[in-house]
Amino acid sequence: MTKSANVIIIQRMDTNAKEYYQTIESRWQTEYPSSTKMEQVWEFYRECGYGDPQGTLKSLLNQVVWTKKRVLDLGCDRGLMLHFIAENTAEIRPYGIDINRQAISAAKSLFPNYEFKRFDGVTIPYPDKHFDLVFVSAVAKHIRYEDRENFYREIKRVADFAYLIEIDATKQEAIVQHGWTFYHSHFEREFEKYFEPVTVIHEAGDLLGLYRCGEIA
């Protein structure tokens, strides 16, 4: 959700997917902003224009049908949002994955009763339909266009519902901001190609959507 006037349009990279996400892991560890307290997360949302971020996020969580009682935060960072989800959902088992090894280590220290694993950027390390919900906030724009179909198929493979939050751009455009590559898309249309919308909310330029995953095509 970071906004900047200084953007550079770039071309796609042909690097193998696992190699590509490996190469950016070290930058995640040293450069990308990482909140240490949940209030910092909410303050960021409010600065972006959200009126009641907690209420908005909970309004979609309340629509999930919890049968397995398991949730996965894909891109969990230090586990703060996963903890928020767990606190607001009765008797749920929280899981988190991230490509950043340091973030996973911090998450394990903060929340030792939750399960955290490293994500290689390609394969979610859990069996088919293991989760009721996969929560994915501000991650899709980091996934290269050529890797998107596999990324969405992996979400569909492991879950019944997907909770997706992303900037909803008007067109597909890869840009560089502060040295980071963001693969922007018209995500409302893109998500609908792979998932069945349950409830979609637009707020402060973002798309927040709860989707049914269905079966893998």
N, C-alpha and C positions, 0 to 999 in steps of 0.2 A: 504493500500500500504506500510505499515511498514515492513521492512525487518530485520531479526535478525538471528544469527547463533544458538542462544540458544533456542531450541524448544523441547517440550515434547509431544509425541503422547498420546492422551487421548481416553477414551472410551465414547460412547454416554451416555447421561443422560436420564432417563425415566421420569423426572419431567414434570408435566402438562405444556403446552406451556405458558399460561398466567402467571402462577406462576414463571416459569423460567425467563421470560423477566422482571417480576416485581423485581426479586431478583438482576438482574444486573443493574437496573435503578440507584440505588444509586452510583454505581461505575462509571457510565457514568457521573454523576454530579460532582464527585470529582477527577477522575483520567484520563479520556480520553481527548486527546488534542482537543481543540476547538479554532478555529481561531476567532479573533475579527475584522480583516480587510481583505478585499478581496485580497489585495496584498499578504498577508500571504498564502492564498490558492494557488495563482498562483506560488508563490515561492516554495511551497511544490511540486507542479506538475513539475516544472523545475528541482528541486533537484532529483526527481525520473527519470528524463531523457526526459521529454516532451520538444520539441522544441518550439512549439507555442500553449500552452494549450487553450488560449482563442479562437484562430482560429479553433483548432480541435473540441472543444465543439460546437462552432457555426456552423460548417460545417454540423453537424447532426441535430441541431435544425432547420436549414433552410429547411430540408426535411420533417418536420412535416406538415401535413394537418390540419390547425387550423379552425375548424368549430364551436366548442363550446366556443373557446377562454378562456379555463381554463386549468391550469397546476398544478400538484401536485408534490411537492418535498417530497419524502418519506425518512425520515432521514434528515430533513432539518437543524438540529442544530440551529444556530442563524439566519438562513434565508439568509445568504450572497449569496449562489449559486442561490437560488430562485430569489433574486433581480437581479442577473446577467442575468438570463433567461428572467425575466420580462422586463428588460431594452433593451434586444435584440429581443423582439417579440412585434409587434404592438398590442395595445389594448387587452392585455391579463390580465386575472384575476388570481393572484397568490395565491396558497394554500400551506401550509406546515404542515407536521405531524412528530412527533418524540416521542420516549419513555421517553426522558429526560425533565422533567417538568421545570427545571431551564433554559434549552435551549429555550423551548417554551416561557417562560416568557421574556427572553432576546429578542427573535425574535419579540414578540409583541411590545416591547418598541422601537426596532430599526425600524420596518416597520409596523406602526399602521394601514395602509390601506390594509394590506394583512390579510388573514385568516389563523390562526394557531390553531391546535388542538393536544392534546396528542394522541399518538398511543400506543395501548396495546401490540403491537408485533404480534397480530393475525388478527384482523379485521380492515380494513381501514374504518374510520367512514364517508363514503359518499355513495350515491346511485349508482346503476349500470350505467356504461358508462357516468359518470358525467364529465369526463375529456377527453380532446384531448390527453394529455400526462401525464404519471407518470415518473418522473426523479428519478433514484435510483443509487446513487454513493457510493460505498464501504460499502454497507449494507448487501448484500446477504451473504457474508462470516461470518456475525454474526448470521445468521439464521441457527438453527440446521438442520441436514439432514432430520430428521423426520417431520420437520415443513415446508420444502421447497415447497412441492406441494401446500399446502394451501396458502403459501406466494405468489407464482406465480399466483394461481387462483384468489386471491384478486386483484392483479394488473390487470389481464385480465378483471375482473368483472367491475372495475371502469373506465377503459380507453380504448382508441382506439390504442394508441401507447405507447411503453415503451422505455425509454432511459436508458440503463443499463451500468454501469461502474464497473469493478471488476478485480482483479488480476486473470489471467487465468493460473491456476496450471495444471500440467500434470496428476494429479490423485486426487482422493477424499481422503482427510486426515485431521483429526481434530488435531490441535496442540495448544500448549500454548506458547504465546510470552508475556513476561513481565506481566504474570498473567492473560492475556486475552485469551479467547478461540476463535480460528478462524477455521471455517469449510470450508476449501478450497476444490475446485472442478475444473474439466476441464469445466469452465463455458461456453465456446463457445458451447460445445456439450449440456450442461445442458439447456442453454437458448433456444436452437433450439428445444428442446422437448416440450416447452410450448409456444413459440412465433415464428412468421414468420420473418426472418431477412430481413431488408430493406438495411441497410449499416452497415458493421462491420469493425472496424479499430483496428489494433494492434499497441500499442505504449508503449515503456518502460516496457514491461512485462504485460501491462494491456490490457483488452478487452473493447472497447467502441462500443456499438451497439445500433442502432435504430431498433426497432422491431414493427410489427403490432401485436396487441393483439388478434384479431379475437373474436370469441364467446367462452363462457365458455363451456368446454366439459362436 
